[in-house]
Amino acid sequence: MHIDTPEVKMAASLRLKVEKPIKEGFALRGNDSSSTLDEQVIAQVSAQLETLGFQQPQIKKATLSLTQRSPLLGKLL
């Protein structure tokens, strides 16, 4: 695990629900870590995270991190 990445503990069933929209976002953007997510993808991921019970500040932080270029993003999931 990356040193700056907080550990998240959750039930396996919840983890699957959380990882699904994230994986879909990565699938839409491909493995190119230099690309950024477009507004439509961000809206879809945000809506899915909201249905899972995440609060707006959490959703904003998650989608912001997915829109920033990072060499680590290409290696995740």
QUISULMO-V822442 format. One record per helix or strand. SS is the DSSP state (hx for helix, st for strand). FROM is the first residue (numbers start at 0). LEN is the number of residues. If there is no record, write none. Layout:
ss: <SS/SS>
from: <FROM/FROM>
len: <LEN/LEN>
This chain:
ss: <hx/hx/hx/hx>
from: <11/38/55/72>
len: <18/13/12/3>
